[in-house]
Amino acid sequence: MFQRGLADFISKKLLQSESFHHFVRTVHAKINGLPNPTRTYNPLQQEGHSAFNKLAEQSQKLNQAKRFGSLFLEELKRDLKGKK
């Protein structure tokens, strides 16, 4: 019981922490090839919001295309192995 309360407390503190959210945004930006966010980053208050959205959409479309290509090649390999 104590462990669950401790876990809830830690989770609550992390979610309230600006530093934690900045860290998560920075990791997300690096993974998706987006520009690093500023410390006081709030996309709804900045003029570059539409540019950020465009970059995020392009990155998402590229990732989807890569995943589709890899899945397609795997299925093609399976089909070719089964027909031999």
ROTIMAR-448430 format. One line per 5 residues: number of its first residue (from 1); their letters; for each residue x, y, z negated of N, C-alpha, C, O. Coordinates in pm, whole numbers, plus 50000, padded with zeros to 5 digits. Each point is the difference from the previous one (the first is absolute). Example, Ala and Ser with C-alpha at 12.3 -4.5 7.8 and 13.67 -1.06 7.14 Angstrom:
1 = as = 51319 49431 49220 49911 50119 50000 50090 50120 50000 50104 49998 49934; 49861 50107 50138 50082 50119 49994 49923 50109 49927 50051 50111 49983
# end
This chain:
1 = mfqrg = 50082 49881 50000 49918 50119 50000 50087 50126 50000 49973 50095 50073; 50131 49903 49845 50090 50116 49992 50070 50023 50133 50019 50114 50042; 50021 49776 50025 50072 50012 50127 49912 50066 50107 50048 50081 50079; 49825 49883 49922 49909 50059 50099 49984 50150 49975 50000 50079 50094; 49986 49958 49780 49990 50142 49967 50126 50077 50036 49993 50113 50046
6 = ladfi = 50121 49824 49932 50127 50063 50036 50012 50016 50151 50044 50104 50049; 49917 49792 50024 50004 50007 50146 49906 50108 50053 50036 50074 50092; 49847 49937 49850 49905 50104 50039 50056 50139 49970 49986 50092 50081; 50077 49923 49804 50059 50128 49962 50112 50040 50097 50006 50114 50045; 50081 49791 49987 50110 50028 50092 49947 50034 50138 50048 50094 50064
11 = skkll = 49853 49831 49984 49940 50027 50131 49939 50139 50004 50016 50073 50097; 49914 49964 49797 49936 50131 49994 50105 50111 50003 49984 50099 50071; 50122 49883 49853 50107 50102 49997 50068 50012 50137 50030 50110 50044; 49994 49777 50022 50061 50004 50133 49912 50073 50099 50048 50084 50077; 49823 49886 49923 49909 50062 50094 49980 50149 49974 49962 50073 50091
16 = qsesf = 50064 49972 49788 49990 50141 49967 50130 50075 50027 50003 50123 49995; 50104 49805 50034 50132 50060 50014 50022 50053 50142 49985 49927 50098; 50051 50201 49911 50031 50059 50130 50126 49937 50059 50010 49982 50121; 50087 49985 49794 50124 49939 50047 49974 49865 50066 50060 49968 50102; 49852 49953 49839 49967 49870 50058 49936 50016 50137 50036 49928 50094
21 = hhfvr = 49871 50166 49920 49934 50021 50128 50099 50053 50104 49992 49964 50117; 50100 50121 49841 50102 50049 50092 50088 49885 50048 50033 49991 50118; 50004 49921 49790 50080 49883 50036 49927 49913 50103 50059 49956 50099; 49812 50019 49876 49922 49917 50091 49988 50067 50137 50012 49933 50103; 49965 50199 49900 49992 50071 50129 50132 49996 50074 50002 49987 50123
26 = tvhak = 50110 50024 49804 50132 49996 50063 50026 49863 50061 50049 49991 50113; 49920 49902 49816 50018 49865 50053 49910 49979 50122 50044 49943 50100; 49832 50101 49892 49908 49987 50113 50052 50074 50122 49992 49949 50112; 50061 50172 49867 50053 50078 50111 50120 49932 50063 50013 49998 50123; 50075 49946 49797 50119 49932 50054 49961 49876 50079 50056 49974 50106
31 = inglp = 49850 49949 49843 49958 49877 50067 49935 50032 50133 50022 49928 50098; 49898 50177 49907 49925 50033 50121 50069 50103 50088 49941 50045 50099; 50181 49993 49868 50075 50095 50083 49941 50140 49999 50009 50071 50100; 49932 49970 49790 49941 50133 49988 50096 50092 49928 50092 49954 49932; 49889 50178 50081 50087 50092 49927 49980 49987 49849 49891 49967 49954
36 = nptrt = 50216 50058 49972 49991 49991 49854 49903 50103 49945 50004 50117 50040; 49909 49843 49870 49907 50097 49941 50070 50092 49902 50103 49964 49943; 49842 50153 50038 50055 50092 49901 49951 49960 49862 49911 49916 49987; 50147 50143 49912 49965 49963 49863 49854 50036 49968 49932 49925 49930; 50022 50186 50120 49862 50043 49975 49912 49968 50120 49913 50079 50036
41 = ynplq = 50110 49809 50024 49930 49962 50123 49853 49973 49974 49964 49918 49916; 49953 50152 50156 49857 49973 50002 49953 50025 50142 49986 50115 50041; 49989 49779 50037 49971 50017 50143 49876 50084 50028 49990 50059 50107; 49916 49948 49800 49880 50077 50025 50023 50149 49985 49920 50080 50048; 50189 49960 49885 50027 50141 49978 50107 50055 50094 50023 50121 50002
46 = qeghs = 50042 49795 50075 50109 50046 50085 49954 50011 50145 49911 49928 50044; 50151 50165 50029 49965 50021 50139 50042 49882 50087 49938 49973 50102; 50166 49956 49858 50052 49889 50078 49920 49872 49984 50045 49893 50042; 49838 50116 49900 49920 49881 49975 49968 49926 50129 50010 49877 50005; 49952 50196 50100 49965 49933 50126 50123 49935 50062 49991 49892 50058
51 = afnkl = 50125 50173 49930 50124 49941 50054 50035 49873 49924 50042 49901 50059; 49940 50102 49810 50026 49881 49919 49907 49887 50041 50042 49885 50014; 49830 50147 50004 49903 49898 50042 50036 49941 50135 49987 49879 50020; 50057 50205 50073 50038 49950 50132 50118 49904 49989 50000 49893 50062; 50100 50144 49859 50115 49911 49981 49957 49870 49933 50047 49892 50037
56 = aeqsq = 49866 50117 49865 49954 49880 49931 49921 49910 50094 50016 49878 49997; 49899 50180 50088 49923 49920 50096 50091 49935 50102 49982 49883 50034; 50117 50192 50015 50095 49943 50097 50076 49884 49937 50018 49896 50064; 50025 50122 49815 50073 49895 49930 49912 49877 49980 50044 49887 50018; 49831 50137 49944 49907 49889 49978 49973 49926 50130 49996 49877 50002
61 = klnqa = 49986 50195 50107 49975 49936 50130 50122 49919 50044 49984 49890 50053; 50135 50162 49925 50121 49928 50035 50013 49872 49918 50034 49895 50054; 49939 50114 49817 50006 49881 49914 49897 49897 50043 50028 49880 49999; 49852 50166 50037 49896 49907 50046 50043 49932 50129 49978 49880 50017; 50083 50195 50075 50045 49943 50126 50110 49896 49976 50001 49895 50064
66 = krfgs = 50090 50135 49845 50107 49905 49969 49943 49872 49939 50041 49890 50037; 49865 50125 49870 49938 49882 49938 49925 49918 50103 50008 49877 50001; 49917 50191 50087 49926 49929 50103 50096 49924 50091 49975 49884 50033; 50135 50181 50008 50097 49935 50087 50062 49878 49935 50014 49896 50065; 50021 50113 49809 50061 49885 49933 49899 49887 49984 50035 49883 50018
71 = lflee = 49841 50150 49948 49897 49896 49988 49971 49935 50136 49981 49879 50008; 50014 50202 50097 49976 49948 50133 50110 49903 50043 49971 49894 50055; 50154 50143 49919 50111 49913 50036 49998 49870 49920 50030 49893 50053; 49935 50115 49819 49989 49878 49919 49893 49907 50055 50022 49879 50010; 49862 50175 50025 49893 49918 50055 50041 49941 50135 49968 49884 50029
76 = lkrdl = 50102 50193 50052 50045 49951 50129 50100 49885 49982 49993 49900 50072; 50098 50113 49833 50097 49893 49972 49927 49874 49952 50033 49890 50043; 49869 50127 49870 49924 49884 49953 49925 49930 50114 49996 49878 50006; 49946 50201 50083 49928 49943 50112 50094 49925 50093 49968 49891 50049; 50150 50166 49976 50096 49934 50089 50054 49872 49938 50022 49901 50071
81 = kgkk = 50000 50099 49799 50048 49877 49934 49892 49893 50004 50033 49882 50013; 49845 50155 49975 49890 49901 50000 49974 49940 50137 49950 49888 50007; 50082 50182 50101 49971 49951 50135 50108 49909 50054 49975 49929 50097; 50143 50069 49844 50111 49917 50051 49981 49857 49970 50084 49918 50036
# end
